[in-house]
Amino acid sequence: MRANPIRKLLDEGKPTLATHIHSVWPNVVEALGHTGLYDYVEFVAEYGTYTLHDLDNICRAAELHGLGSMIKIDWANNEFVAQRAVGSGFNSVLFSDVRSAAGAADCVSYVRADTPHAGGTFGVATRRFSYMGYGGNEAYIQALDDIVVALMLEKKPALDELEGILEVDGVEMLQWGPSDFSMSIGKGGQRGDAEVAAAAQKVIDGCMAAGVHPRIEIGTADDAKRYLDMGARHFCIGTDIAILHGWWQKEGEGMRKALDE
């Protein structure tokens, strides 16, 4: 069984840095690895298209460069996708659209071993992360126990149950989702609304008090300062498709201007 690099960093109390990808092309992961600056890559499966083969290949590319890997998944069918992703080699699962403490507990159970101690639903399966053994031994069980569970808190009912969610054993990271939250309170698209901002602060403060890591999405390194001042140490910066669009937009406008002169 391979070591879980995200687990290692968390256990050592070190900060982590990731970036998002929508692309399933493994070369994108390898290009990221060549920078030597990132701890892991987050594949945003919730927003893109993929096959089970793609999950294997993303993990292979990450492992070649010592990168950890996280997958963000839809709420619907999340047990199946989470278990197949772990089987492919993902070190962490980010569950979207959690609405309750009971739902949070279910998410943890999906990636834990089906043993009396762990109380999970993950049985013995010959998948990539356990080759070439059939699985089910102590190393297999420990690998499942090491999977890092992160949750998106982005719904009004989840905010109402914040304290209970933070108390769920096995929840180690919580990420705020302002877009979904604003829609769930009838203020769609108003990410900067005072109620949305207050809710975000409540989540971060709650995480700090409960010993759960707040995980912060940012667009640039400059965006990190105010969160660092709050005590946050885990960040995911940028998204491949947005980076491409931004470059194409800027340079395309420049060239159109030059061509029109």
N, C-alpha and C positions, 0 to 999 in steps of 0.2 A: 504494500500500500504506500502511496506517495504521501509525503508530509503536506499539510495544509498551510500555505504561506500566510494567508490572512489570519488564521487562528494563531500562528506563531507570533505575529506582530501584536495582536490583541493581548495575548497572554504575557507578552513582554512589556505591555503598557506603552507601546510606540504608536506614533501617528500613522495614518495611511492615506495614500493618494491614488485615485483611480481616474479613469475617463470613460465616457460612454461610447459605445459603437452600435450602430444599426446594421452595418454591413456584416455579412457572414463570410466575407472573403478572408481567409486566414492570414494573407499577406499584410492586411491592415493591423492585425494583432502583432505580427512579427515586426512591422515598422515601429510600432509602439514600444515593443521590447528593446529594440536597438537604441532607444533613447537612454535607457538605463535609469529613468527618472520616476517611473510609476511602479506601484506595488501590485496593482491588479487592474484588470479590465472588466467593465460591466457591459454585458451584452443585453441590450434593452429589447428583449423578445416580445414584450407587451406591444411594442410599436412597429415591429417589423415582421417579415416573413422568413421562415426557416424550416428545415427538415431535421429529423433526428441525426442524420449524418453531419449536418452543419454543427450541431452541438459538440459532437466528437472532435471535429476538426478545429473548432475554436479553442477547445481545451488543449489539443495537441500543440497548437501554435503557442499558446500561453506557456505551457510547460517547457518548451524549447528554450525560453528566455527567462525562466524562473519567475514568471508572473503568476499571481493568483487570478481567480476568475469568479465573477458573480453574474447571475442571471436574474433579470427582473421579469416576472411572469404575470399573466392575467389572473384575475380572481377565478373566473370560470375554468374548470378543469385543472386547478392549480396543483392538486395532489399528484396527478399523473405527470404533468410537465416537471414539477419539482423533482420527483423521483427519477425520471429519465435524465434530467440535467445532472443530478448528482451522479448517476450512473455513467454519464459521459465524462465526468471529472471536475465539474464545477465545485468550487470550494465554499460558495455562499449562495443563498437564495434570497432575493428581495421580493417579498410578497406585496402585491398592490391591493388597494381597496379593502383593507381590513376594517371591519366595522364594530368589533366587540372584543372583549377579553377572551370569550369562548372561541371566537374565530382565530385570534392570535395563538391560542393554545393548540388549535387544530394545525396551524401552519408549522409549529414546532414539531408536532407529532409526525408530520409527513416525511421529515428528513431524519428522524430518529429510528433506531433499530426496534424491531418488534420483539422486545424482551420485557420481562417483568420490571426490570430496573428502569429502562429508558421509556417504556410505555408508548413507543412509536408504532407506525404502520409500515415501516420499510422492512421487507423480508429479505430472504436470500435470493440474489439475482446475479447471474453471470454477465455483468456489464463491464464496460471499459475500465472503470475505476478499480476493479478488483481482479483484472486479468493477472496471472493465469490461474487463479484459484476460484473455486466455486463460491466462496464467500460464506459468511455465517460464523467465522471464527472470531476470536477476540480482537484481532487487528481490524477486521471488517466492522465490527461493532464500534470500535474506537473511532474509526474514520467517519462514521455517521455521527457520532457524538461531537466530532470536531467541526461539522458543517456549521458555518456562521449564519444565523437566522436574522435577517433584517426585515423590517416592516415599513410600509408606507402608511403614514397617518394622514389621511386626506379626505375623510368623510366626517360630517358633523356627529353622527352617532359614536364614532371612534374617539373624537375629542371629549365627548361626554363621559366616555369610559376610560379616559387616559390613565388614571391611577391604576385601574385594574389591569390594563394592558401592560403597563410598566412592571407590574408584579408577576407577570407570567414567566415562569422559569424557562430559560432558553432564549428569550428575546434579548438580543445583545445590541442591536442597532435600531434606531428609529429615525425615519426620514420624513420630513414635512413635505406635503404636496399642496401648494397654494392654489393651483388651477382647479383641481378637483374639489377642494374644500370650498372655494368661492362659488362654484356651481352648486354644491350641495346645500348652501345657505341662501340660494336665490340671487347671488351676485356674480353670475358667470363672467369670467374675464377680468374681474376687478381684483387683481392680485395685490394691489397696493392699498386696498380698502383698510380702514382702521380696525375693523373686526377681524379681518384676515391676518393683519400684522400682529394683533393681540393674541390670536390663537397660535401663531407661529412661536411667539415668545413663550407662551404657556407650555408648548411642547418641549422647547429647548430647556426651559427651567425645570420641567418635570423630569426630563432625562437626567439632568445634572444631579438632582436631588435623589433619584432612584439608582444611580450608578449605571445607567444605560447610555450607550454612546449615541449622541446625536450625529447623524450623518448629513452633511450639507452639500447640496448641489450649487455650484457657482459657474459663472461664465469666464471669469478672468482671475488671475492671482490677486489682483487688487480687491476683489470682492470678498476675500477671505478674512480681512483684518477684523471686521466687527464681530465675526463669529469666533475668531481666535481669542478676542478679548473676552468673550463669554465663556471660554473654556473648551470650545469644540476643537477636535484634533483629527477628524476624519472627513475627507473631502472627495468629491467627484467633480472634475472640471471638464467642461466642454463636451461636445457631441460631434461625431464625425460628419454627419450630414449637414449640421449647422455650420461647421467650420468650412466645408466645401462651398455651401451656399454663400457665406459671407465673403469668401475670396472671389468667387465668380461674380457676385454683385459688384464689389468694389472695383475689381480690375476690368470687368465688362463695361461699367460706366465710364471708367477712364479711357478705355479704348474707343468707345462710341463717341466720346467727346473729341478725341484726337481725330477720328475719322470724319467727323462732321465739320471740322474747322477748315 
